[in-house]
């Protein structure tokens, strides 16, 4: 067991060094060059990563059925891979260019929904793996909003630490580790999240991932297992729940903040409302969601 763990650490470190070298070579590149490079690499990933490609196409079949042709689904899947690669390359780009470039290329739509909600107390944002979501919270923190994020760590600890260095530079908080709440261990994540919301702070949670427990909701007309953490946080803290999704518009990014989602006493109804928000945004921007994740059983 220990040998296997050590071997993984070595392989993770080698991958990390390769990624750092690749990022270093890209340092002088413009955002437009990186976008073209991402299209090429993303297309290659689609054809090379067979299991992920199959997952993406199966998900698209379940979501759209006969509403989209086989060729249309293939194009969406390729765009999904391309946008994933583009997001990774942009992390390095913005790290090198600094906060001025973040402010130039990121903007809000519906920010008044957030500022009005803040007057009433804590705010819980629900979002999904759409667009440049890793940097969405950085923009809020950079603009002096007291924001926290529930996050699933990258399995490679060296890469995760590197991304935290990037977040620290771009968001400029006092300590980036205080803004990030890793969802494991779950008891500690729940405790910290409740504490931040009860203190009047804002919190981001992604509700489009597959978990081993939860309740069934309808997603594109099919049953999916959905975690109830967002509902628990909202009802225990009376936080205002707002949908927020970042959408790529060429080389720019728009953070769309919707109106408050009414929260009732029924866990299933609330969780379904959150899932509906995810589906709505995916339907509007299908190529920007991570279709290669196993969302359905």
FENHU-V646442 format. One record per backbone hydrogen bond with DSSP energy under -1.0 kcal/mol. NH is the residue of the N-H (numbers start at 1). CO is the residue of the C=O. If there is no record, write none. Layout:
nh;co
NH;CO
NH;CO
//
This chain:
nh;co
5;1
6;2
7;3
8;4
9;5
10;6
11;7
12;8
13;9
14;10
15;11
16;12
17;13
18;14
19;15
20;16
21;17
22;18
23;19
24;20
25;21
26;22
27;24
29;26
34;30
35;31
36;32
37;33
38;34
39;35
40;36
41;37
42;38
43;39
44;40
45;41
46;42
47;43
48;44
49;45
50;48
53;49
54;50
55;51
56;52
57;53
58;54
59;55
60;56
61;57
62;58
63;59
64;60
65;61
67;64
73;69
74;70
75;71
76;72
77;73
78;74
79;75
80;76
81;77
82;78
83;79
84;80
85;81
86;82
87;83
88;84
89;85
90;86
91;87
92;88
93;89
94;90
95;91
96;92
97;93
98;94
102;98
103;99
104;100
105;101
106;102
107;253
109;255
113;110
115;111
116;112
117;113
118;114
120;117
124;240
125;203
126;242
127;205
130;128
131;288
133;131
135;132
139;135
140;136
141;137
142;138
143;139
144;141
145;140
147;145
148;202
149;179
150;204
151;181
160;156
161;157
162;158
163;159
164;160
165;161
166;162
167;163
168;164
169;165
170;166
171;167
172;168
178;175
180;176
181;149
183;151
189;185
190;186
191;187
192;188
193;189
194;190
195;191
196;192
197;193
198;194
199;195
200;197
201;196
202;146
203;123
204;148
205;125
207;127
215;226
217;224
219;222
222;219
224;217
226;215
232;228
233;229
234;230
235;231
236;232
237;233
238;234
240;122
242;124
244;126
245;256
247;254
249;252
252;249
253;105
254;247
255;107
256;245
257;109
258;243
261;241
270;266
271;267
272;268
273;269
274;270
275;271
276;272
277;273
278;274
279;275
280;276
281;277
282;278
283;279
284;280
285;281
288;285
289;286
290;129
291;289
293;290
295;293
//
